Structures are given as structure tokens and as C-alpha cells.
Amino acid sequence: MAAPLDLADHPARALAAAWGEHLARDRRRSAHTVRAYVATAHRLVAFLGVHRGAAVDRALLATVDAADLRAFLAARRGEGIGNASAARELSALRGFLKYAGGEGAAPPPRLRGPRVKKGVPRPVSPDEAVALAEDAADAATQPWIAARDFAVLLLLYGAGLRVGEAMALTGDVLPLGETIRVTGKRAKTRIVPLLPRVREAIGQYLALCPYPMSRDATLFRGARGGPLSADLIRRAVRGARARLGLSGRTTPHALRHSFATHLLGRGADLRSLQELLGHASLSSTQIYTAVDAAHLMDVYRNAHPRA
């Protein structure tokens, strides 16, 4: 391996900065996400300078292959990052390489991310939920569609909605406040809290959406202005989970399960959880106690010296 070159020697450093501006301006990503993604791009540039022994520019980035990305991830895993972080970095690198290639360039190399253990159904972690939403947004063809997919998936995780409930929301919920009224199964309505981050994501989508909003129009629109199909969201999640190496059980509905399991793990009582989820009976809510117990058993087995 050649001697390392200083990051300042690589023309791609300026390219990474321009990509960050694109993420903030066109993709409406948060300042935190932009910093994290640009830092990942800088790490790749520095790594390639050592790995390839040359100053990294657009031409070199165009030759990056799956072996290069595997070597980079191996180096990062050696630094102690976990599966979710490695998958998120891989997703960021695909976005950076796609941006560096420009219009008409070959797509970035495909590489399966770190796998999540299969077995008993598990909720995704908060980091994985956000990474899933961000990756789905990155794959969108237009900035407003990216903002839409990000907002929908963040809403499913942040408010515990069924995907059909999110698709049924109309402009009547606007302007958004601290809560939102949701119509669930059997036309039963409930009030659920709306986190500031979710409100912000929906607001960014509305600012970019090219179609006018009225009280009786669906909140989330398809590419031609009609109601957004739940199947399109499921398809976006399938693509994102494959790129991130998440389990096949990671579906839009799994985000709702994660919402419930994480609340239960942080002390929420079953009756309150039943109301938030819109379950007709408490027995439907009690499945989350089993899921949470399974998670505790995993923690025990991984931590106890005699397990």
C-alpha cells in the first residue's frame, strides 16, 4: 500500500463539499445528516488515497468498485463501527459516488451491507429507522419525491401509523401542530403526538410538492399528483433495506412495530400504547411485551459471562 496523501491533496475534497451543499439545498437534509455524509465522503477519499496511492479526483472515483468499498468497510469495522453505522456509511458512499459521476454515468457498484440477524421478529433501531428513511429518499428521482418518502417513513416510525393511515391523511390535518388526528381501522379516530422532527420533514415535503394542497386532497401525492400508493412506499423500503443490509422483515409496518416496542421499552404502559396504536383490544397490544422480552434475552445472552 502506498504512503498516505494528505486529504488536501485530493481534488475530490471540494467535490465532497459540493455534494454536501447539494444535500442541504436540493435534498433538504438536516445539518447533522449533511455533516455525517460529507465526513463519510472525506473518509473514503482519504482511504482511496492510501489504497490507490494517488490523488483522488472524479476520474478515479469513477473506477471505484465493490472490492474498494469492501476494503473501506473492513477498515471502518476495524475502527469499531457497528452494523447500522456501516450500512449507513455504505448508503452515503453510494450517494457520493452517484453525485461524483454526474448525469449519464454508470451507477455506483452494488454491495450488500452488513446483515441483521434473522430469527424472532425484531424492531429496527432508531438509527436504522432514520437510515432507512434517508436511503429511500436518496433513491428518489426528484427532490420533492425524496422529501415525500422521507416524511412518510419518518411519520410511520415517529407516530406509529399504519401505512394505509398515512396514505389516507388529507390537507385537513394542516397546519400541523403537536398532535395529529388519524383515522384507523373501522373508521376509528385517534390523536397521536407529532414529533418536531416529523413535523419538519412533512413541512419540507409540502414546501417542495408541486401540487396545490386543499383540505380534502390527500396529503401525500404520487408523481402525477394523485393519491400516493402504499405499494410505492413498500417498494421504496424494499430497495432501501436491500442496500442497507437490513432484514427482509423490515417493512413499513415494522416501523410501527418499532414505535410500539421502543415506547414500551422506555416505560409506556399498555393502555396508553393501545390508544396510540388504535388497537381495538388490549390483547393486540400485548404482543409487544413478548417482543420486548425477546430483546431483553438477547441483551442477557450477549452480556452475561455464563450465557
Residue, then its C-alpha position, 0 to 999 in steps of 0.5 A: m500500500a502506498a504512503p498516505l496523501d494528505l486529504a488536501d491533496h485530493p481534488a475530490r475534497a471540494l467535490a465532497a463539499a459540493w455534494g454536501e451543499h447539494l444535500a442541504r439545498d436540493r435534498r433538504r437534509s438536516a445539518h447533522t445528516v449533511r455533516a455525517y455524509v460529507a465526513t463519510a465522503h472525506r473518509l473514503v477519499a482519504f482511504l482511496g488515497v492510501h489504497r490507490g496511492a494517488a490523488v483522488d479526483r472524479a476520474l478515479l472515483a469513477t473506477v471505484d468498485a465493490a472490492d474498494l468499498r469492501a476494503f473501506l468497510a473492513a477498515r471502518r469495522g476495524e475502527g469499531i463501527g457497528n452494523a447500522s453505522a456501516a450500512r449507513e456509511l455504505s448508503a452515503l458512499r453510494g450517494f457520493l459516488k452517484y453525485a461524483g459521476g454526474e448525469g449519464a454515468a454508470p451507477p455506483p457498484r452494488l454491495r450488500g451491507p452488513r446483515v441483521k440477524k434473522g430469527v424472532p421478529r425484531p424492531v429496527s433501531p432508531d438509527e436504522a429507522v432514520a437510515l432507512a428513511e434517508d436511503a429511500a429518499d436518496a433513491a428518489t428521482q426528484p427532490w420533492i419525491a425524496a422529501r415525500d418518502f422521507a416524511v412518510l417513513l419518518l411519520l410511520y416510525g415517529a407516530g406509529l401509523r399504519v401505512g394505509e393511515a398515512m396514505a389516507l391523511t388529507g390537507d385537513v390535518l394542516p397546519l400541523g401542530e403537536t398532535i395529529r388526528v388519524t383515522g384507523k381501522r373501522a373508521k376509528t379516530r385517534i390523536v397521536p403526538l407529532l414529533p418536531r422532527v416529523r413535523e419538519a420533514i412533512g413541512q419540507y415535503l409540502a414546501l417542495c410538492p408541486y401540487p396545490m394542497s386543499r383540505d380534502a386532497t390527500l396529503f401525500r401525492g404520487a408523481r402525477g399528483g394523485p393519491l400516493s400508493a402504499d405499494l410505492i412506499r413498500r417498494a421504496v423500503r424494499g430497495a432501501r433495506a436491500r442496500l442497507g443490509l437490513s432484514g427482509r422483515t423490515t417493512p413499513h409496518a415494522l416501523r410501527h412495530s418499532f414505535a410500539t416496542h421502543l415506547l414500551g421499552r422506555g416505560a409506556d404502559l399498555r393502555s396508553l400504547q393501545e390508544l396510540l396504536g388504535h388497537a381495538s383490544l388490549s390483547s393486540t397490544q400485548i404482543y409487544t411485551a413478548v417482543d420486548a422480552a425477546h430483546l431483553m434475552d438477547v441483551y442477557r445472552n450477549a452480556h452475561p459471562r455464563a450465557 
